[in-house]
Amino acid sequence: MQPSVCKATCNSLSYSYAGVQNAYECWCGNKKPNSKPVNDVHCDMKCYGDEHRMCGGKYYMNVYGPL
């Protein structure tokens, strides 16, 4: 999974937000997450499709949007 692929997928399905987690998961939604922003140090898993980018972490998600 790559953030750009996740964002494009969520956008094509008419979702407003996209998020990547656990290096390979893509999540879509229409509401901004209620959680507080955290330090990027928690999003420490390299994307399976692009090892130069981070794709969330265990229990942490990089969120993008609104798309």
Backbone as CSV, one residue per row, in Angstrom:
resi,resn,N_x,N_y,N_z,CA_x,CA_y,CA_z,C_x,C_y,C_z
1,MET,0.839,-1.185,0.000,0.000,0.000,0.000,0.874,1.235,0.000
2,GLN,0.455,2.227,-0.711,1.108,3.526,-0.741,0.052,4.581,-0.457
3,PRO,0.416,5.678,0.224,-0.564,6.723,0.500,-1.280,7.221,-0.757
4,SER,-0.556,7.397,-1.847,-1.184,7.908,-3.073,-2.232,6.939,-3.605
5,VAL,-1.972,5.651,-3.515,-2.926,4.639,-3.972,-4.150,4.629,-3.058
6,CYS,-3.926,4.708,-1.764,-5.030,4.727,-0.808,-5.906,5.961,-1.017
7,LYS,-5.283,7.127,-1.171,-6.048,8.357,-1.389,-6.861,8.269,-2.673
8,ALA,-6.264,7.774,-3.733,-6.972,7.655,-5.011,-8.130,6.665,-4.901
9,THR,-7.919,5.573,-4.201,-8.967,4.565,-4.021,-10.144,5.146,-3.240
10,CYS,-9.837,5.798,-2.116,-10.903,6.385,-1.295,-11.643,7.476,-2.062
11,ASN,-10.902,8.296,-2.780,-11.515,9.365,-3.572,-12.436,8.784,-4.646
12,SER,-12.001,7.723,-5.302,-12.818,7.115,-6.360,-14.092,6.499,-5.801
13,LEU,-14.094,6.176,-4.515,-15.279,5.619,-3.862,-16.102,6.705,-3.164
14,SER,-15.759,7.964,-3.438,-16.464,9.143,-2.908,-16.328,9.331,-1.404
15,TYR,-15.215,8.900,-0.847,-14.929,9.167,0.562,-14.128,10.457,0.681
16,SER,-14.215,11.087,1.825,-13.538,12.367,2.056,-12.160,12.221,2.684
17,TYR,-11.927,11.119,3.370,-10.657,10.920,4.071,-10.095,9.544,3.766
18,ALA,-8.762,9.475,3.788,-8.057,8.219,3.597,-7.018,8.084,4.696
19,GLY,-6.719,6.858,5.065,-5.696,6.628,6.069,-4.961,5.328,5.810
20,VAL,-3.672,5.331,6.101,-2.868,4.117,5.959,-2.364,3.709,7.339
21,GLN,-2.336,2.388,7.563,-1.960,1.856,8.864,-1.306,0.492,8.681
22,ASN,-0.411,0.147,9.596,0.243,-1.163,9.621,0.981,-1.507,8.327
23,ALA,1.463,-0.523,7.614,2.280,-0.669,6.409,1.516,-1.120,5.168
24,TYR,0.310,-1.669,5.323,-0.390,-2.194,4.155,-1.897,-1.956,4.159
25,GLU,-2.460,-1.429,5.236,-3.908,-1.239,5.307,-4.311,0.147,4.809
26,CYS,-5.422,0.192,4.097,-6.002,1.449,3.618,-7.410,1.553,4.173
27,TRP,-7.706,2.670,4.826,-9.023,2.910,5.405,-9.611,4.175,4.797
28,CYS,-10.924,4.165,4.574,-11.620,5.314,4.009,-12.761,5.725,4.931
29,GLY,-13.088,7.005,4.913,-14.215,7.487,5.707,-14.632,8.881,5.284
30,ASN,-15.748,9.323,5.835,-16.265,10.647,5.508,-16.170,11.632,6.658
31,LYS,-15.693,11.195,7.809,-15.557,12.068,8.965,-14.097,12.141,9.390
32,LYS,-13.676,13.334,9.753,-12.324,13.509,10.266,-12.214,12.760,11.600
33,PRO,-11.134,12.024,11.813,-10.996,11.294,13.079,-11.056,12.233,14.284
34,ASN,-11.645,11.755,15.360,-11.773,12.538,16.583,-10.500,12.572,17.406
35,SER,-9.586,11.681,17.148,-8.375,11.584,17.965,-7.460,12.790,17.758
36,LYS,-6.624,13.027,18.747,-5.666,14.128,18.670,-4.476,13.714,17.802
37,PRO,-3.904,14.665,17.094,-2.693,14.359,16.322,-1.578,13.895,17.255
38,VAL,-0.766,12.973,16.775,0.368,12.470,17.543,1.653,12.726,16.776
39,ASN,2.738,12.603,17.447,4.047,12.764,16.842,4.237,11.697,15.761
40,ASP,4.833,12.063,14.659,5.054,11.119,13.558,5.925,9.931,13.945
41,VAL,6.571,9.986,15.093,7.427,8.884,15.521,6.619,7.590,15.686
42,HIS,5.308,7.711,15.940,4.459,6.537,16.112,4.102,5.888,14.777
43,CYS,4.158,6.639,13.707,3.888,6.103,12.373,5.223,5.674,11.779
44,ASP,5.659,4.498,12.207,7.026,4.065,11.924,7.137,2.833,11.021
45,MET,6.052,2.468,10.352,6.098,1.303,9.467,6.240,1.753,8.024
46,LYS,7.233,1.221,7.343,7.461,1.557,5.940,6.383,0.922,5.075
47,CYS,5.932,1.656,4.081,4.910,1.159,3.164,5.438,-0.043,2.391
48,TYR,4.610,-1.036,2.209,5.012,-2.202,1.421,5.343,-1.837,-0.013
49,GLY,4.642,-0.896,-0.584,4.869,-0.526,-1.971,5.911,0.550,-2.179
50,ASP,6.338,1.198,-1.090,7.297,2.304,-1.195,8.028,2.433,0.137
51,GLU,9.174,1.821,0.240,9.914,1.784,1.497,10.482,3.141,1.917
52,HIS,10.331,4.161,1.085,10.811,5.498,1.428,9.725,6.320,2.132
53,ARG,8.522,5.760,2.237,7.401,6.454,2.883,6.929,5.636,4.074
54,MET,6.295,6.303,5.010,5.743,5.630,6.171,4.239,5.456,5.998
55,CYS,3.747,4.309,6.418,2.320,3.986,6.307,1.763,3.602,7.671
56,GLY,1.740,4.573,8.544,1.166,4.357,9.860,2.041,3.498,10.756
57,GLY,1.395,2.904,11.717,2.076,2.047,12.676,1.047,1.182,13.362
58,LYS,1.482,0.456,14.385,0.558,-0.371,15.145,-0.309,0.564,15.989
59,TYR,-1.598,0.552,15.736,-2.586,1.420,16.409,-2.460,2.893,16.031
60,TYR,-1.676,3.232,15.003,-1.538,4.619,14.555,-1.750,4.683,13.051
61,MET,-2.360,5.786,12.601,-2.717,5.904,11.194,-2.302,7.282,10.662
62,ASN,-1.722,7.293,9.483,-1.505,8.542,8.761,-2.817,8.849,8.043
63,VAL,-3.390,10.011,8.323,-4.689,10.385,7.750,-4.496,11.511,6.738
64,TYR,-5.199,11.408,5.621,-5.139,12.403,4.552,-6.537,12.873,4.225
65,GLY,-6.711,14.172,4.063,-8.012,14.685,3.662,-8.232,16.086,4.191
66,PRO,-9.304,16.707,3.791,-10.292,16.141,2.864,-9.715,15.975,1.455
67,LEU,-10.178,14.931,0.808,-9.691,14.592,-0.538,-10.349,15.449,-1.589
